[in-house]
Amino acid sequence: MLSNRLKVLGFLALGALSGCGFAPLYGGTAGGQTSARLDEVYVPVIPDRTGQVLRESLETRLSQGSGPTAQLYQLSVRYTVNQENAGIQADSASTRTRIIGTANWQLTPIGNPAHVLLKGTSTAMNAQDIVNEQYFAVTLGEETIDRQLADDLSAQITDQLAAWFRAHPNA
């Protein structure tokens, strides 16, 4: 009985959202146009292994599956990953490392890199315990963190691009 009431309340809440002008970023007619515009974004090579992981994640998110399209925009990204010690013990040893990924990016038309359409900075953070593990376990942990940071950053960047394309349908 309580479950049915929650379902009804959920549907009413969705109805209220649509009444106030809420529309999904990637759904509906405008969302389909936004997805097609994301397919038009080219991401050039980002240096270092962490940059490669970020580029791969961005390409996956930007490619909305509508097939090959002409690339009209370039998304240039400068990516840095910094580590800082946390969990400092009395003997000054650290038991945890905080990893912060920062992506400074800008969207420009291909062929006119001086004309910046949109730019921003995205930041993601993760952490890792410092333990005496075998090399493969440490490497696996670092690769996992690199992937998680890249996925978080690419989601932020893609959402900002989608919102911009939605607000500027003729750009």
Contacts in CASP RR format, 6 or more apart in sequence:
PFRMAT RR
TARGET T0000
AUTHOR 0000-0000-0000
METHOD contacts of the structure
MODEL  1
MLSNRLKVLGFLALGALSGCGFAPLYGGTAGGQTSARLDEVYVPVIPDRT
GQVLRESLETRLSQGSGPTAQLYQLSVRYTVNQENAGIQADSASTRTRII
GTANWQLTPIGNPAHVLLKGTSTAMNAQDIVNEQYFAVTLGEETIDRQLA
DDLSAQITDQLAAWFRAHPNA
23 30 0 8 1.000
23 31 0 8 1.000
24 31 0 8 1.000
25 31 0 8 1.000
25 34 0 8 1.000
25 159 0 8 1.000
25 162 0 8 1.000
25 163 0 8 1.000
25 166 0 8 1.000
26 32 0 8 1.000
26 34 0 8 1.000
26 35 0 8 1.000
26 64 0 8 1.000
26 162 0 8 1.000
27 35 0 8 1.000
30 166 0 8 1.000
30 169 0 8 1.000
31 166 0 8 1.000
32 64 0 8 1.000
33 165 0 8 1.000
33 169 0 8 1.000
34 162 0 8 1.000
34 165 0 8 1.000
34 166 0 8 1.000
35 64 0 8 1.000
35 66 0 8 1.000
35 162 0 8 1.000
36 64 0 8 1.000
36 66 0 8 1.000
36 69 0 8 1.000
37 165 0 8 1.000
38 61 0 8 1.000
38 62 0 8 1.000
38 63 0 8 1.000
38 64 0 8 1.000
38 158 0 8 1.000
38 161 0 8 1.000
38 162 0 8 1.000
38 165 0 8 1.000
39 62 0 8 1.000
39 63 0 8 1.000
39 64 0 8 1.000
39 65 0 8 1.000
39 66 0 8 1.000
39 67 0 8 1.000
39 69 0 8 1.000
40 69 0 8 1.000
40 70 0 8 1.000
40 71 0 8 1.000
40 72 0 8 1.000
40 73 0 8 1.000
41 62 0 8 1.000
41 71 0 8 1.000
41 72 0 8 1.000
41 73 0 8 1.000
41 74 0 8 1.000
41 75 0 8 1.000
41 107 0 8 1.000
41 161 0 8 1.000
42 71 0 8 1.000
42 73 0 8 1.000
42 74 0 8 1.000
42 75 0 8 1.000
42 110 0 8 1.000
43 55 0 8 1.000
43 58 0 8 1.000
43 59 0 8 1.000
43 62 0 8 1.000
43 74 0 8 1.000
43 75 0 8 1.000
43 77 0 8 1.000
44 74 0 8 1.000
44 76 0 8 1.000
45 52 0 8 1.000
45 55 0 8 1.000
46 52 0 8 1.000
46 54 0 8 1.000
46 55 0 8 1.000
46 77 0 8 1.000
46 78 0 8 1.000
46 79 0 8 1.000
47 79 0 8 1.000
48 79 0 8 1.000
49 146 0 8 1.000
50 79 0 8 1.000
50 81 0 8 1.000
50 146 0 8 1.000
50 149 0 8 1.000
50 150 0 8 1.000
51 77 0 8 1.000
51 79 0 8 1.000
51 150 0 8 1.000
53 146 0 8 1.000
53 147 0 8 1.000
53 150 0 8 1.000
54 77 0 8 1.000
54 79 0 8 1.000
54 103 0 8 1.000
54 149 0 8 1.000
54 150 0 8 1.000
54 153 0 8 1.000
54 154 0 8 1.000
55 77 0 8 1.000
56 150 0 8 1.000
57 147 0 8 1.000
57 150 0 8 1.000
57 151 0 8 1.000
57 153 0 8 1.000
57 154 0 8 1.000
58 75 0 8 1.000
58 77 0 8 1.000
58 154 0 8 1.000
58 157 0 8 1.000
58 158 0 8 1.000
60 154 0 8 1.000
61 154 0 8 1.000
61 155 0 8 1.000
61 158 0 8 1.000
62 75 0 8 1.000
62 158 0 8 1.000
62 161 0 8 1.000
71 110 0 8 1.000
72 109 0 8 1.000
72 110 0 8 1.000
73 107 0 8 1.000
73 108 0 8 1.000
73 109 0 8 1.000
73 110 0 8 1.000
73 117 0 8 1.000
74 107 0 8 1.000
74 108 0 8 1.000
74 109 0 8 1.000
74 110 0 8 1.000
74 111 0 8 1.000
74 113 0 8 1.000
75 105 0 8 1.000
75 106 0 8 1.000
75 107 0 8 1.000
75 157 0 8 1.000
75 161 0 8 1.000
76 105 0 8 1.000
76 106 0 8 1.000
76 108 0 8 1.000
76 113 0 8 1.000
77 103 0 8 1.000
77 104 0 8 1.000
77 105 0 8 1.000
77 157 0 8 1.000
78 103 0 8 1.000
78 104 0 8 1.000
78 105 0 8 1.000
79 101 0 8 1.000
79 102 0 8 1.000
79 103 0 8 1.000
79 104 0 8 1.000
79 153 0 8 1.000
80 101 0 8 1.000
80 102 0 8 1.000
81 99 0 8 1.000
81 100 0 8 1.000
81 101 0 8 1.000
81 102 0 8 1.000
81 146 0 8 1.000
81 149 0 8 1.000
82 99 0 8 1.000
82 100 0 8 1.000
82 101 0 8 1.000
82 102 0 8 1.000
83 97 0 8 1.000
83 98 0 8 1.000
83 99 0 8 1.000
83 100 0 8 1.000
84 97 0 8 1.000
84 98 0 8 1.000
84 100 0 8 1.000
85 94 0 8 1.000
85 96 0 8 1.000
85 97 0 8 1.000
85 98 0 8 1.000
86 94 0 8 1.000
86 95 0 8 1.000
86 96 0 8 1.000
86 97 0 8 1.000
86 98 0 8 1.000
86 127 0 8 1.000
87 94 0 8 1.000
87 95 0 8 1.000
87 96 0 8 1.000
88 94 0 8 1.000
88 95 0 8 1.000
89 95 0 8 1.000
94 130 0 8 1.000
95 129 0 8 1.000
95 130 0 8 1.000
96 127 0 8 1.000
96 128 0 8 1.000
96 129 0 8 1.000
96 130 0 8 1.000
97 127 0 8 1.000
97 128 0 8 1.000
97 130 0 8 1.000
98 125 0 8 1.000
98 126 0 8 1.000
98 127 0 8 1.000
99 125 0 8 1.000
99 126 0 8 1.000
99 127 0 8 1.000
99 128 0 8 1.000
99 145 0 8 1.000
99 149 0 8 1.000
100 123 0 8 1.000
100 124 0 8 1.000
100 125 0 8 1.000
101 123 0 8 1.000
101 124 0 8 1.000
101 125 0 8 1.000
101 149 0 8 1.000
101 153 0 8 1.000
102 121 0 8 1.000
102 122 0 8 1.000
102 123 0 8 1.000
103 121 0 8 1.000
103 122 0 8 1.000
103 123 0 8 1.000
103 153 0 8 1.000
103 157 0 8 1.000
104 119 0 8 1.000
104 120 0 8 1.000
104 121 0 8 1.000
105 119 0 8 1.000
105 120 0 8 1.000
105 121 0 8 1.000
105 122 0 8 1.000
105 157 0 8 1.000
106 116 0 8 1.000
106 117 0 8 1.000
106 118 0 8 1.000
106 119 0 8 1.000
106 120 0 8 1.000
107 116 0 8 1.000
107 117 0 8 1.000
107 118 0 8 1.000
107 119 0 8 1.000
107 161 0 8 1.000
107 164 0 8 1.000
108 114 0 8 1.000
108 115 0 8 1.000
108 116 0 8 1.000
108 117 0 8 1.000
109 115 0 8 1.000
109 117 0 8 1.000
117 164 0 8 1.000
117 168 0 8 1.000
117 171 0 8 1.000
118 160 0 8 1.000
118 161 0 8 1.000
118 164 0 8 1.000
120 160 0 8 1.000
122 153 0 8 1.000
122 156 0 8 1.000
122 157 0 8 1.000
122 160 0 8 1.000
123 153 0 8 1.000
124 148 0 8 1.000
124 149 0 8 1.000
124 152 0 8 1.000
124 153 0 8 1.000
124 156 0 8 1.000
125 149 0 8 1.000
126 145 0 8 1.000
126 148 0 8 1.000
126 149 0 8 1.000
128 141 0 8 1.000
128 142 0 8 1.000
128 145 0 8 1.000
164 171 0 8 1.000
165 171 0 8 1.000
END
